[in-house]
Amino acid sequence: MEKAEVKCPYCGKIMSEGIIEGARYSLWWRDTDSKRGFLKSLLNLDKKNVRLSYPFYDKYCIAYLCRGCEKVVIDIAENNRNIRRDYGSDIQIE
């Protein structure tokens, strides 16, 4: 099955699919809001952090690079679908 071309949401050019690797640790997106507090941010107590990969899964997330405007786009739903497909729907996606 051929992969669909992904267009950049910023400039409309075709993006290249690739991965962002996390070595042996999970990849997370964390809010830079300094008012959240250290423990809330570290332990994700307020559920604002987004996990992009899992340490016992593939340790990477799929991302798309636009060479035209030099932006990277990560489809969180696509990455979570891959995890659920391989590990079942009982895995908790944060």
Helices and strands as residue ranges (DSSP letters): E 16-21, E 28-29, G 34-36, H 38-43, E 50-51, E 60-66, E 71-74, H 76-87
